[in-house]
Amino acid sequence: MRYELYYWPQIQGRGEFVRLALEEAGADYLDVARLPEKGGGGMRALLRFLEDRRVDRPAFAPPFLRAGSRIVGQTANILLFLGPRLRLAPRAEADRLWLHQLQLTVADLVEEVHGTHHPIAGSLYYDDQRPEAKRRAALFLEERLPKFLGYFERVLERNPRRGGWLVGARLTYADLSLFQVVEGLRYAFPRSLARVERKHPRLVELHDRLAARPNLAAYLASGRRIPFNQDGIFRHYPELEG
């Protein structure tokens, strides 16, 4: 099946968690809004799909995925759908629920990262909320980030299969999402991550192992991988590190 991913074309954002799964699996997919408008892509295609009154189960916002006649929205929900199809999820229901739980925890972390530079409202510019952002970022780096990273380190440590993965003995989409989290945090808070990473060797090892996988390495080196920038979730504002 050829999948169609609809997401903003200029940022990694939440859509990147879906892209990583599709790329690692070698799936056939179109990143619709990044295609030329003359070929039916671009922002017009994304907005037209969002506004299409014929869709009886519309997505609230990107990302959303089209798989044949089915439309699936929300990052964690898309990955829940794709996981078994891309062989990035275990077969047992209990393991799939555990995997989904971890992905939802990743979503919580991502939302808190976004809040470090937009603590008041996403509709305001960063410059309109600098004092609040500085305070929020300090609390995030001191209190919340160690809890999240410590949690995932414990999950890796306690996996009874001892394969270095979050769930079971094989790579899952949550491992790929955790890779993206580390990548993003290194960009947004490089000094803070350099200090914290030493306490989380399993997390770092997972990141490095994934970066070396052929499909993922090829994607990261390609033009399909949008660089981090000041419009996405992970943004680098030096003043937010104190």
KOLMAR-278308 format. One line per field, with one value per atom (N, C-alpha, C): residue number from 1; residue in three letters; atom name; z negated, x, y. Coordinates in steps of 0.2 Angstrom, whole numbers. Example, Ala and Ser with C-alpha at 12.3 -4.5 7.8 and 13.67 -1.06 7.14 Angstrom:
BEGIN
n <- c(1  1  1  2  2  2)
res <- c(ALA  ALA  ALA  SER  SER  SER)
atom <- c(N  CA  C  N  CA  C)
zz <- c(-39  -39  -39  -35  -36  -39)
xx <- c(66  62  66  64  68  64)
yy <- c(-28  -22  -16  -11  -5  0)
***
This chain:
BEGIN
n <- c(1  1  1  2  2  2  3  3  3  4  4  4  5  5  5  6  6  6  7  7  7  8  8  8  9  9  9  10  10  10  11  11  11  12  12  12  13  13  13  14  14  14  15  15  15  16  16  16  17  17  17  18  18  18  19  19  19  20  20  20  21  21  21  22  22  22  23  23  23  24  24  24  25  25  25  26  26  26  27  27  27  28  28  28  29  29  29  30  30  30  31  31  31  32  32  32  33  33  33  34  34  34  35  35  35  36  36  36  37  37  37  38  38  38  39  39  39  40  40  40  41  41  41  42  42  42  43  43  43  44  44  44  45  45  45  46  46  46  47  47  47  48  48  48  49  49  49  50  50  50  51  51  51  52  52  52  53  53  53  54  54  54  55  55  55  56  56  56  57  57  57  58  58  58  59  59  59  60  60  60  61  61  61  62  62  62  63  63  63  64  64  64  65  65  65  66  66  66  67  67  67  68  68  68  69  69  69  70  70  70  71  71  71  72  72  72  73  73  73  74  74  74  75  75  75  76  76  76  77  77  77  78  78  78  79  79  79  80  80  80  81  81  81  82  82  82  83  83  83  84  84  84  85  85  85  86  86  86  87  87  87  88  88  88  89  89  89  90  90  90  91  91  91  92  92  92  93  93  93  94  94  94  95  95  95  96  96  96  97  97  97  98  98  98  99  99  99  100  100  100  101  101  101  102  102  102  103  103  103  104  104  104  105  105  105  106  106  106  107  107  107  108  108  108  109  109  109  110  110  110  111  111  111  112  112  112  113  113  113  114  114  114  115  115  115  116  116  116  117  117  117  118  118  118  119  119  119  120  120  120  121  121  121  122  122  122  123  123  123  124  124  124  125  125  125  126  126  126  127  127  127  128  128  128  129  129  129  130  130  130  131  131  131  132  132  132  133  133  133  134  134  134  135  135  135  136  136  136  137  137  137  138  138  138  139  139  139  140  140  140  141  141  141  142  142  142  143  143  143  144  144  144  145  145  145  146  146  146  147  147  147  148  148  148  149  149  149  150  150  150  151  151  151  152  152  152  153  153  153  154  154  154  155  155  155  156  156  156  157  157  157  158  158  158  159  159  159  160  160  160  161  161  161  162  162  162  163  163  163  164  164  164  165  165  165  166  166  166  167  167  167  168  168  168  169  169  169  170  170  170  171  171  171  172  172  172  173  173  173  174  174  174  175  175  175  176  176  176  177  177  177  178  178  178  179  179  179  180  180  180  181  181  181  182  182  182  183  183  183  184  184  184  185  185  185  186  186  186  187  187  187  188  188  188  189  189  189  190  190  190  191  191  191  192  192  192  193  193  193  194  194  194  195  195  195  196  196  196  197  197  197  198  198  198  199  199  199  200  200  200  201  201  201  202  202  202  203  203  203  204  204  204  205  205  205  206  206  206  207  207  207  208  208  208  209  209  209  210  210  210  211  211  211  212  212  212  213  213  213  214  214  214  215  215  215  216  216  216  217  217  217  218  218  218  219  219  219  220  220  220  221  221  221  222  222  222  223  223  223  224  224  224  225  225  225  226  226  226  227  227  227  228  228  228  229  229  229  230  230  230  231  231  231  232  232  232  233  233  233  234  234  234  235  235  235  236  236  236  237  237  237  238  238  238  239  239  239  240  240  240  241  241  241  242  242  242)
res <- c(MET  MET  MET  ARG  ARG  ARG  TYR  TYR  TYR  GLU  GLU  GLU  LEU  LEU  LEU  TYR  TYR  TYR  TYR  TYR  TYR  TRP  TRP  TRP  PRO  PRO  PRO  GLN  GLN  GLN  ILE  ILE  ILE  GLN  GLN  GLN  GLY  GLY  GLY  ARG  ARG  ARG  GLY  GLY  GLY  GLU  GLU  GLU  PHE  PHE  PHE  VAL  VAL  VAL  ARG  ARG  ARG  LEU  LEU  LEU  ALA  ALA  ALA  LEU  LEU  LEU  GLU  GLU  GLU  GLU  GLU  GLU  ALA  ALA  ALA  GLY  GLY  GLY  ALA  ALA  ALA  ASP  ASP  ASP  TYR  TYR  TYR  LEU  LEU  LEU  ASP  ASP  ASP  VAL  VAL  VAL  ALA  ALA  ALA  ARG  ARG  ARG  LEU  LEU  LEU  PRO  PRO  PRO  GLU  GLU  GLU  LYS  LYS  LYS  GLY  GLY  GLY  GLY  GLY  GLY  GLY  GLY  GLY  GLY  GLY  GLY  MET  MET  MET  ARG  ARG  ARG  ALA  ALA  ALA  LEU  LEU  LEU  LEU  LEU  LEU  ARG  ARG  ARG  PHE  PHE  PHE  LEU  LEU  LEU  GLU  GLU  GLU  ASP  ASP  ASP  ARG  ARG  ARG  ARG  ARG  ARG  VAL  VAL  VAL  ASP  ASP  ASP  ARG  ARG  ARG  PRO  PRO  PRO  ALA  ALA  ALA  PHE  PHE  PHE  ALA  ALA  ALA  PRO  PRO  PRO  PRO  PRO  PRO  PHE  PHE  PHE  LEU  LEU  LEU  ARG  ARG  ARG  ALA  ALA  ALA  GLY  GLY  GLY  SER  SER  SER  ARG  ARG  ARG  ILE  ILE  ILE  VAL  VAL  VAL  GLY  GLY  GLY  GLN  GLN  GLN  THR  THR  THR  ALA  ALA  ALA  ASN  ASN  ASN  ILE  ILE  ILE  LEU  LEU  LEU  LEU  LEU  LEU  PHE  PHE  PHE  LEU  LEU  LEU  GLY  GLY  GLY  PRO  PRO  PRO  ARG  ARG  ARG  LEU  LEU  LEU  ARG  ARG  ARG  LEU  LEU  LEU  ALA  ALA  ALA  PRO  PRO  PRO  ARG  ARG  ARG  ALA  ALA  ALA  GLU  GLU  GLU  ALA  ALA  ALA  ASP  ASP  ASP  ARG  ARG  ARG  LEU  LEU  LEU  TRP  TRP  TRP  LEU  LEU  LEU  HIS  HIS  HIS  GLN  GLN  GLN  LEU  LEU  LEU  GLN  GLN  GLN  LEU  LEU  LEU  THR  THR  THR  VAL  VAL  VAL  ALA  ALA  ALA  ASP  ASP  ASP  LEU  LEU  LEU  VAL  VAL  VAL  GLU  GLU  GLU  GLU  GLU  GLU  VAL  VAL  VAL  HIS  HIS  HIS  GLY  GLY  GLY  THR  THR  THR  HIS  HIS  HIS  HIS  HIS  HIS  PRO  PRO  PRO  ILE  ILE  ILE  ALA  ALA  ALA  GLY  GLY  GLY  SER  SER  SER  LEU  LEU  LEU  TYR  TYR  TYR  TYR  TYR  TYR  ASP  ASP  ASP  ASP  ASP  ASP  GLN  GLN  GLN  ARG  ARG  ARG  PRO  PRO  PRO  GLU  GLU  GLU  ALA  ALA  ALA  LYS  LYS  LYS  ARG  ARG  ARG  ARG  ARG  ARG  ALA  ALA  ALA  ALA  ALA  ALA  LEU  LEU  LEU  PHE  PHE  PHE  LEU  LEU  LEU  GLU  GLU  GLU  GLU  GLU  GLU  ARG  ARG  ARG  LEU  LEU  LEU  PRO  PRO  PRO  LYS  LYS  LYS  PHE  PHE  PHE  LEU  LEU  LEU  GLY  GLY  GLY  TYR  TYR  TYR  PHE  PHE  PHE  GLU  GLU  GLU  ARG  ARG  ARG  VAL  VAL  VAL  LEU  LEU  LEU  GLU  GLU  GLU  ARG  ARG  ARG  ASN  ASN  ASN  PRO  PRO  PRO  ARG  ARG  ARG  ARG  ARG  ARG  GLY  GLY  GLY  GLY  GLY  GLY  TRP  TRP  TRP  LEU  LEU  LEU  VAL  VAL  VAL  GLY  GLY  GLY  ALA  ALA  ALA  ARG  ARG  ARG  LEU  LEU  LEU  THR  THR  THR  TYR  TYR  TYR  ALA  ALA  ALA  ASP  ASP  ASP  LEU  LEU  LEU  SER  SER  SER  LEU  LEU  LEU  PHE  PHE  PHE  GLN  GLN  GLN  VAL  VAL  VAL  VAL  VAL  VAL  GLU  GLU  GLU  GLY  GLY  GLY  LEU  LEU  LEU  ARG  ARG  ARG  TYR  TYR  TYR  ALA  ALA  ALA  PHE  PHE  PHE  PRO  PRO  PRO  ARG  ARG  ARG  SER  SER  SER  LEU  LEU  LEU  ALA  ALA  ALA  ARG  ARG  ARG  VAL  VAL  VAL  GLU  GLU  GLU  ARG  ARG  ARG  LYS  LYS  LYS  HIS  HIS  HIS  PRO  PRO  PRO  ARG  ARG  ARG  LEU  LEU  LEU  VAL  VAL  VAL  GLU  GLU  GLU  LEU  LEU  LEU  HIS  HIS  HIS  ASP  ASP  ASP  ARG  ARG  ARG  LEU  LEU  LEU  ALA  ALA  ALA  ALA  ALA  ALA  ARG  ARG  ARG  PRO  PRO  PRO  ASN  ASN  ASN  LEU  LEU  LEU  ALA  ALA  ALA  ALA  ALA  ALA  TYR  TYR  TYR  LEU  LEU  LEU  ALA  ALA  ALA  SER  SER  SER  GLY  GLY  GLY  ARG  ARG  ARG  ARG  ARG  ARG  ILE  ILE  ILE  PRO  PRO  PRO  PHE  PHE  PHE  ASN  ASN  ASN  GLN  GLN  GLN  ASP  ASP  ASP  GLY  GLY  GLY  ILE  ILE  ILE  PHE  PHE  PHE  ARG  ARG  ARG  HIS  HIS  HIS  TYR  TYR  TYR  PRO  PRO  PRO  GLU  GLU  GLU  LEU  LEU  LEU  GLU  GLU  GLU  GLY  GLY  GLY)
atom <- c(N  CA  C  N  CA  C  N  CA  C  N  CA  C  N  CA  C  N  CA  C  N  CA  C  N  CA  C  N  CA  C  N  CA  C  N  CA  C  N  CA  C  N  CA  C  N  CA  C  N  CA  C  N  CA  C  N  CA  C  N  CA  C  N  CA  C  N  CA  C  N  CA  C  N  CA  C  N  CA  C  N  CA  C  N  CA  C  N  CA  C  N  CA  C  N  CA  C  N  CA  C  N  CA  C  N  CA  C  N  CA  C  N  CA  C  N  CA  C  N  CA  C  N  CA  C  N  CA  C  N  CA  C  N  CA  C  N  CA  C  N  CA  C  N  CA  C  N  CA  C  N  CA  C  N  CA  C  N  CA  C  N  CA  C  N  CA  C  N  CA  C  N  CA  C  N  CA  C  N  CA  C  N  CA  C  N  CA  C  N  CA  C  N  CA  C  N  CA  C  N  CA  C  N  CA  C  N  CA  C  N  CA  C  N  CA  C  N  CA  C  N  CA  C  N  CA  C  N  CA  C  N  CA  C  N  CA  C  N  CA  C  N  CA  C  N  CA  C  N  CA  C  N  CA  C  N  CA  C  N  CA  C  N  CA  C  N  CA  C  N  CA  C  N  CA  C  N  CA  C  N  CA  C  N  CA  C  N  CA  C  N  CA  C  N  CA  C  N  CA  C  N  CA  C  N  CA  C  N  CA  C  N  CA  C  N  CA  C  N  CA  C  N  CA  C  N  CA  C  N  CA  C  N  CA  C  N  CA  C  N  CA  C  N  CA  C  N  CA  C  N  CA  C  N  CA  C  N  CA  C  N  CA  C  N  CA  C  N  CA  C  N  CA  C  N  CA  C  N  CA  C  N  CA  C  N  CA  C  N  CA  C  N  CA  C  N  CA  C  N  CA  C  N  CA  C  N  CA  C  N  CA  C  N  CA  C  N  CA  C  N  CA  C  N  CA  C  N  CA  C  N  CA  C  N  CA  C  N  CA  C  N  CA  C  N  CA  C  N  CA  C  N  CA  C  N  CA  C  N  CA  C  N  CA  C  N  CA  C  N  CA  C  N  CA  C  N  CA  C  N  CA  C  N  CA  C  N  CA  C  N  CA  C  N  CA  C  N  CA  C  N  CA  C  N  CA  C  N  CA  C  N  CA  C  N  CA  C  N  CA  C  N  CA  C  N  CA  C  N  CA  C  N  CA  C  N  CA  C  N  CA  C  N  CA  C  N  CA  C  N  CA  C  N  CA  C  N  CA  C  N  CA  C  N  CA  C  N  CA  C  N  CA  C  N  CA  C  N  CA  C  N  CA  C  N  CA  C  N  CA  C  N  CA  C  N  CA  C  N  CA  C  N  CA  C  N  CA  C  N  CA  C  N  CA  C  N  CA  C  N  CA  C  N  CA  C  N  CA  C  N  CA  C  N  CA  C  N  CA  C  N  CA  C  N  CA  C  N  CA  C  N  CA  C  N  CA  C  N  CA  C  N  CA  C  N  CA  C  N  CA  C  N  CA  C  N  CA  C  N  CA  C  N  CA  C  N  CA  C  N  CA  C  N  CA  C  N  CA  C  N  CA  C  N  CA  C  N  CA  C  N  CA  C  N  CA  C  N  CA  C  N  CA  C  N  CA  C  N  CA  C  N  CA  C  N  CA  C  N  CA  C  N  CA  C  N  CA  C  N  CA  C  N  CA  C  N  CA  C  N  CA  C  N  CA  C  N  CA  C  N  CA  C  N  CA  C  N  CA  C  N  CA  C  N  CA  C  N  CA  C  N  CA  C  N  CA  C  N  CA  C  N  CA  C  N  CA  C  N  CA  C  N  CA  C  N  CA  C  N  CA  C  N  CA  C  N  CA  C  N  CA  C  N  CA  C  N  CA  C  N  CA  C  N  CA  C)
zz <- c(0  0  0  4  3  -2  -7  -12  -10  -12  -11  -17  -19  -25  -24  -28  -27  -33  -32  -38  -35  -39  -37  -34  -28  -24  -26  -31  -32  -39  -43  -49  -50  -55  -57  -61  -67  -71  -73  -74  -76  -70  -64  -58  -58  -60  -60  -63  -68  -72  -67  -63  -58  -52  -50  -45  -46  -53  -55  -54  -56  -56  -48  -44  -37  -34  -35  -32  -35  -41  -44  -41  -40  -37  -29  -26  -19  -16  -19  -16  -10  -6  0  -3  -3  -5  -2  -2  1  -5  -5  -10  -6  -6  -1  -1  -7  -7  -4  -4  -1  6  9  16  20  26  30  31  30  31  38  43  50  50  46  46  41  38  33  26  24  18  15  10  7  2  -1  -6  -4  2  5  4  5  5  -3  -7  -14  -17  -15  -17  -14  -8  -4  -7  -10  -13  -20  -23  -30  -29  -24  -23  -19  -17  -13  -17  -15  -19  -17  -12  -11  -16  -20  -24  -31  -32  -38  -45  -45  -51  -50  -50  -48  -54  -52  -57  -60  -66  -69  -66  -66  -63  -61  -57  -55  -61  -61  -55  -55  -49  -48  -42  -42  -37  -33  -26  -22  -20  -21  -19  -16  -9  -5  -7  -9  -11  -18  -22  -29  -30  -35  -37  -45  -47  -54  -56  -61  -64  -71  -73  -79  -79  -81  -80  -83  -89  -93  -90  -87  -84  -77  -74  -67  -68  -73  -74  -77  -81  -83  -77  -72  -66  -62  -61  -56  -59  -66  -69  -67  -67  -65  -57  -53  -46  -44  -48  -46  -50  -54  -58  -63  -66  -71  -77  -78  -84  -86  -92  -94  -92  -92  -91  -97  -103  -108  -110  -112  -113  -119  -125  -131  -129  -124  -122  -118  -114  -110  -114  -119  -123  -127  -129  -133  -128  -122  -117  -116  -115  -114  -120  -126  -132  -132  -130  -130  -125  -119  -114  -116  -120  -123  -128  -132  -136  -132  -127  -122  -120  -118  -117  -122  -128  -134  -134  -134  -134  -128  -122  -117  -118  -121  -122  -128  -132  -137  -134  -129  -126  -122  -119  -115  -120  -126  -131  -133  -132  -135  -131  -124  -120  -119  -120  -120  -126  -131  -138  -138  -135  -135  -130  -124  -118  -112  -108  -102  -97  -98  -93  -94  -99  -101  -98  -96  -94  -101  -100  -105  -109  -105  -108  -112  -111  -115  -122  -123  -129  -132  -131  -132  -140  -144  -151  -154  -152  -154  -151  -145  -142  -146  -148  -152  -158  -162  -168  -167  -162  -160  -158  -154  -152  -158  -162  -168  -172  -173  -177  -174  -167  -163  -163  -162  -162  -169  -175  -181  -184  -183  -186  -181  -175  -171  -167  -163  -159  -162  -168  -171  -173  -175  -176  -170  -164  -158  -156  -155  -153  -158  -164  -169  -168  -167  -166  -160  -154  -148  -150  -153  -155  -159  -164  -168  -164  -159  -154  -150  -148  -144  -149  -155  -159  -162  -162  -165  -160  -153  -148  -149  -151  -152  -146  -140  -134  -134  -137  -137  -130  -126  -119  -117  -122  -121  -118  -118  -115  -121  -119  -124  -126  -120  -121  -118  -121  -118  -116  -111  -108  -101  -99  -92  -92  -87  -86  -86  -89  -88  -86  -85  -83  -89  -95  -101  -101  -100  -99  -95  -89  -84  -86  -90  -93  -98  -102  -107  -104  -98  -95  -93  -90  -88  -94  -100  -106  -108  -108  -109  -104  -98  -92  -94  -95  -96  -102  -107  -114  -113  -109  -108  -104  -100  -96  -100  -104  -108  -114  -118  -124  -124  -120  -119  -126  -129  -135  -141  -141  -146  -145  -138  -137  -138  -136  -137  -144  -149  -156  -158  -155  -158  -155  -148  -145  -148  -152  -156  -161  -163  -168  -164  -158  -154  -148  -150  -145  -140  -143  -138  -133  -135  -131  -125  -127  -122  -117  -120  -116  -111  -113  -109  -103  -105  -100  -94  -97  -92  -88  -91  -87  -81  -83  -78  -72  -74  -69  -64  -66  -61  -57  -58  -54  -47  -42  -35  -33  -34  -31  -35  -41  -45  -43  -43  -41  -34  -30  -23  -23  -27  -27  -31  -36  -40  -35  -31  -26  -20  -19  -13  -14  -8  -8  -11  -12  -14  -22  -25  -32  -33  -35  -36  -42  -41  -47  -52  -58  -64  -62  -65  -64  -69  -68  -74  -73  -69  -68  -71  -72  -74  -82  -84  -91  -95  -92  -96  -93  -97  -95  -99  -96  -100  -102  -108  -110  -116  -115  -120  -126  -127  -133  -137  -134  -138  -142  -141  -145  -151  -152  -157  -156)
xx <- c(4  0  4  2  6  2  6  3  4  -1  0  0  5  6  5  1  -1  2  7  10  13  14  17  24  25  31  37  37  43  46  43  46  46  50  49  43  42  37  34  28  25  25  25  25  31  37  43  43  39  39  36  31  28  33  36  41  47  49  54  52  46  43  43  40  39  46  51  58  61  61  65  62  55  52  53  55  56  49  44  37  37  32  30  25  28  23  25  20  20  20  24  24  21  14  10  11  12  13  20  24  31  32  26  26  25  27  25  18  15  8  6  10  7  6  9  8  2  -1  -7  -4  2  4  4  9  10  5  5  1  -7  -8  -15  -18  -14  -17  -18  -14  -15  -21  -22  -28  -34  -34  -40  -42  -38  -40  -43  -40  -43  -50  -51  -57  -63  -61  -65  -71  -77  -84  -86  -83  -85  -82  -77  -74  -78  -81  -85  -82  -75  -71  -65  -66  -60  -55  -49  -43  -44  -42  -42  -36  -31  -25  -20  -15  -10  -5  -2  -2  -8  -9  -14  -12  -14  -12  -18  -17  -22  -19  -23  -21  -27  -27  -33  -39  -45  -50  -50  -45  -45  -41  -43  -39  -38  -32  -30  -26  -28  -25  -22  -18  -14  -8  -3  4  4  2  2  -3  -9  -14  -12  -8  -5  0  4  9  6  1  -3  -6  -8  -11  -5  0  6  10  10  15  15  9  9  10  8  8  16  19  27  31  28  32  36  33  37  33  29  25  25  24  24  17  16  10  5  8  3  0  -6  -10  -7  -5  -3  4  8  14  12  7  5  2  -2  -4  2  6  12  16  17  20  16  10  6  6  7  7  14  19  26  25  22  22  18  13  9  13  17  22  27  29  33  29  23  19  18  18  18  24  30  36  37  35  35  31  25  21  25  28  31  37  41  46  43  38  35  33  31  29  35  41  47  48  46  46  39  34  27  23  25  21  14  13  7  2  4  -1  3  1  5  3  -2  -4  1  4  9  16  20  27  31  36  41  43  44  46  41  35  29  29  33  32  39  44  51  52  49  50  47  41  38  41  44  47  54  57  64  62  57  55  53  49  46  52  56  62  66  68  72  69  62  59  59  58  58  64  70  76  78  76  78  74  67  63  60  57  53  58  63  67  70  74  77  72  65  60  59  58  56  62  68  73  75  74  75  70  64  59  61  62  64  70  75  81  79  74  72  68  64  61  66  71  76  79  81  84  80  73  69  66  67  64  67  63  65  69  67  71  78  80  87  90  86  89  91  90  92  86  80  74  69  64  59  55  52  47  50  50  52  59  60  67  68  63  64  63  65  64  56  54  47  47  41  41  42  41  43  50  54  62  64  61  62  60  54  52  57  59  64  71  73  78  77  71  69  69  67  67  74  79  86  89  88  90  87  81  78  81  81  84  91  95  102  102  98  97  95  90  86  90  93  96  103  108  114  118  119  123  119  113  109  109  109  109  116  121  128  129  126  126  122  116  111  113  115  116  120  125  130  126  120  116  112  112  107  110  115  119  115  109  105  102  99  96  101  107  112  113  114  116  111  104  99  99  100  100  106  112  117  116  113  112  107  102  97  100  104  107  111  114  118  114  108  104  103  104  105  99  93  87  87  88  88  93  99  105  105  102  101  96  91  86  89  92  95  100  103  108  105  98  95  91  89  85  78  76  69  69  75  75  76  70  70  75  79  83  79  82  79  79  74  74  69  69  65  58  55  48  45  49  47  46  45  44  51  56  63  66  67  70  76  81  87  87  85  86  91  97  102  100  96  94  90  87  83  87  93  97  101  99  102  108)
yy <- c(-6  0  6  11  18  22  24  29  36  40  47  51  54  58  65  68  75  79  83  87  93  98  105  103  106  104  107  112  116  114  109  108  100  98  91  90  93  93  86  85  79  74  76  72  68  70  67  60  59  53  48  50  45  44  49  49  44  44  39  32  31  24  22  26  24  23  28  27  21  19  14  7  7  1  1  6  6  6  9  9  14  13  17  22  28  34  40  45  51  56  61  67  72  72  76  83  87  94  96  91  93  91  89  88  94  95  101  102  108  109  107  108  106  99  95  88  86  90  89  89  92  92  99  101  107  109  115  117  117  118  118  111  106  99  98  100  98  102  108  112  110  108  106  100  95  89  91  95  97  100  104  107  103  97  93  91  94  92  85  81  75  70  72  67  67  62  61  60  59  58  63  69  74  74  75  76  83  84  90  95  92  95  90  92  87  86  80  75  70  68  63  59  53  48  45  45  42  35  30  23  20  21  19  23  21  25  27  25  26  32  36  42  42  42  41  47  51  56  55  60  60  56  58  55  48  47  41  36  39  34  32  36  34  28  29  24  18  18  12  8  12  9  6  10  8  2  2  -2  -10  -13  -20  -20  -16  -16  -15  -11  -10  -15  -19  -24  -20  -15  -11  -11  -16  -17  -25  -27  -34  -37  -43  -46  -46  -48  -49  -42  -43  -37  -33  -36  -33  -29  -32  -28  -22  -23  -17  -12  -13  -8  -5  -9  -6  -1  -3  1  7  7  13  18  15  19  23  19  23  28  27  32  38  37  43  47  43  47  51  48  53  59  58  64  69  66  71  75  71  75  80  78  83  89  88  94  99  96  100  103  100  104  110  109  114  120  118  123  127  125  129  136  136  142  145  141  144  142  145  143  147  152  156  153  154  152  151  146  144  150  154  159  165  165  171  169  175  174  172  169  168  174  180  186  189  187  190  186  181  177  175  179  177  176  181  180  174  172  166  160  160  155  153  158  157  154  156  153  145  144  138  133  135  131  129  134  132  127  127  122  115  116  110  106  110  107  104  107  105  100  100  95  90  92  88  83  86  82  76  77  71  66  68  63  59  62  59  54  57  53  47  48  43  38  39  34  30  33  29  24  27  23  17  18  12  7  10  5  1  4  0  -5  -3  -7  -13  -12  -17  -22  -20  -25  -32  -37  -43  -47  -44  -48  -45  -40  -38  -37  -34  -33  -26  -22  -15  -11  -14  -11  -9  -5  -3  -8  -12  -17  -23  -29  -35  -35  -40  -41  -38  -34  -31  -23  -20  -13  -11  -6  -4  4  6  13  18  15  19  20  16  16  22  22  27  34  34  41  43  39  41  43  40  43  50  51  58  63  61  65  67  62  64  68  67  72  79  79  86  90  86  89  91  87  89  96  97  103  109  108  113  115  110  111  107  109  105  105  110  110  106  107  103  95  94  87  84  87  85  83  86  85  79  79  74  67  67  60  55  58  53  49  51  47  42  42  38  34  30  26  22  19  14  19  24  29  31  33  35  30  24  18  16  17  16  21  27  32  31  29  28  22  17  11  12  16  17  22  26  31  27  21  17  12  12  7  10  5  8  12  10  14  21  21  27  32  29  33  36  32  35  41  40  45  51  51  56  60  57  60  63  62  64  70  73  79  78  72  71  73  73  75  82  85  93  94  99  101  104  104  107  115  118  125  129  135  139  140  135  135  128  123  117  116  110  109  110  107  108  114  119  126  127  130  132  139  141  148  148  150  150  152  158  161  156  151  147  141  141  136  140  146  150  153)
***
